[in-house]
């Protein structure tokens, strides 16, 4: 189940965990989150290619940590 994020929430508690992320632009992916910050960015690696990614935390529409 994905947890909806409001305009002032982010993937809190997901640092160091695999997380399913749904962005506001419709992209859905599995990401190992290195760090996340409300007024900054969410960074990590995206499975299956282990590509580094960083995007504004406010662009997260929903997430689920594992």
Order of alpha helices (4+ residues) and beta strands (2+ residues): beta-beta-beta-beta-beta-beta
